[in-house]
């Protein structure tokens, strides 16, 4: 039976994501599933996206991830969350 890790709400925190993947590798996990909100709040959205892709994680969009693609989704966000989406948009490319 495959070992599955379920992660979520990274919000651009690269150091935390690196620590989680270190633990995942130590536990010999076969599949990593990310339940959304990879971006927002913290400084490294681009690096978090790159790391998640490099690890081959299966991922779904969280509301912060969706707000990058559909800015109108951030209208109901608080001031800090909205600013984090703007910052993340500036850090990310279409690819």
C-alpha positions in Angstrom: 0.0 0.0 0.0 1.5 3.4 -0.9 2.3 5.9 1.8 0.6 9.3 1.2 1.4 12.6 2.7 -1.3 15.3 2.7 -0.2 18.9 3.1 -1.9 22.3 2.8 -1.7 26.0 3.6 2.0 26.6 2.9 1.2 30.2 2.0 4.7 30.9 0.5 6.6 29.7 3.6 9.6 28.0 1.9 11.4 27.1 5.0 8.4 25.3 6.4 7.8 23.5 3.1 11.4 22.4 2.9 11.1 21.0 6.5 7.9 19.2 5.6 9.5 17.6 2.5 12.6 16.6 4.6 10.2 14.7 6.9 8.2 13.3 4.0 11.4 11.9 2.5 12.6 10.4 5.8 9.2 8.7 6.1 9.6 7.2 2.6 6.3 8.7 1.4 5.2 7.6 -2.1 2.7 10.3 -3.0 2.3 13.9 -1.7 -1.0 15.6 -2.1 -1.3 19.3 -1.6 -4.7 20.6 -0.7 -4.2 24.2 -1.7 -3.0 27.7 -0.6 0.5 27.3 -1.7 0.8 31.1 -2.1 0.0 34.1 0.0 1.3 35.8 3.2 4.9 34.7 3.1 7.9 35.7 1.0 8.6 32.8 -1.4 5.6 31.8 -3.5 7.8 31.2 -6.6 10.2 29.0 -4.8 7.3 27.1 -3.2 5.7 26.5 -6.5 9.0 25.3 -8.0 9.6 22.9 -5.1 6.1 21.4 -5.2 6.5 20.8 -8.9 10.0 19.3 -8.5 8.6 16.9 -5.9 5.8 15.8 -8.3 3.1 16.6 -5.8 -0.5 16.3 -6.8 -2.2 19.7 -6.0 -5.5 21.4 -6.0 -6.2 25.1 -5.9 -6.9 26.8 -2.7 -8.7 30.2 -2.5 -5.4 32.1 -2.4 -4.0 30.1 -5.3 -7.2 30.8 -7.3 -7.0 34.5 -6.4 -3.7 34.6 -8.3 -5.5 33.5 -11.4 -8.7 35.3 -10.8 -8.0 38.6 -8.9 -11.7 39.2 -8.2 -11.6 36.3 -5.8 -9.4 38.4 -3.5 -12.0 41.1 -3.1 -13.3 39.5 0.1 -9.8 39.0 1.6 -8.6 41.0 4.5 -6.1 43.8 3.8 -3.0 41.6 4.6 -4.2 38.7 2.5 -5.0 41.0 -0.4 -1.6 42.6 -0.3 0.0 39.1 -0.2 -1.9 38.1 -3.3 -0.6 41.2 -5.1 2.9 40.4 -4.0 2.6 36.8 -5.1 1.3 37.8 -8.5 4.4 39.9 -9.0 6.6 37.0 -8.0 5.0 34.4 -10.3 5.1 33.8 -14.0 2.5 32.2 -16.2 4.5 29.0 -16.3 
